[in-house]
């Protein structure tokens, strides 16, 4: 349970292993250390609520010792992974995430956020892109003062919409898992070219559509370079 009268910062643990940390933010792979730094950087009177990623059940939960290390921190509360994150987003003062989409969700709940890597919503004024752990205390103080403007969020959502196209990424991933990973229980290390060719042929329309959309985007950037010049 959460105390509605308690001021807290929300930190959702990221799924691991996962490219969002290992590739995008490799210096922050040790999330327990990140949590410790955040806890030490909080203003007086604030708590840090840490919630485990519910999908960790598919990757094997972290060791009990890992959770105990978080629980012993004096101003930190460990939230059960089944707890509704909307309640945390509605009641928190600030969201801190390494590179997850919770930072964008925070804006939808009129809450500022701090991120540790460049993500697609980094341009939002309510998002603080942290460059160094040494800057955490200042980043938290500054972010707590920020007011999220609905117009900024709407502009970003419209930008996403203009640069998006329909594609069932979850359905595609499910087909990959069923075909090559035994329904998600095992990653096969023996994939024949015949199986790959068959899989690609079954999804030929999807790949052709993805190729066309990438070509469109490449051509857009080429036109833009002619106008403003290369970076």
Secondary structure, 3 states (H helix, E strand, C coil): CCCCCCEEEEEECCCCCCHHHHCCCHHHCCHHHHHHHHHHHCCCCEEEEEECCHHHHHCCCCCHHHHHHHHCCCCEEEECCCCCHHHHHHHCCEEEECCCCHHHHHHHCCCEEEECCCCCCCCCCCEEECCCHHHHHHHHHHHHHCCCCHHHHHHHHHHHHHCCCCCCHHHHHHHHHHHHCHHHCCCCCCCCHHHHHHHHHHCHHHHHHHHHHHHHHHHHHHHHHHHHCCC
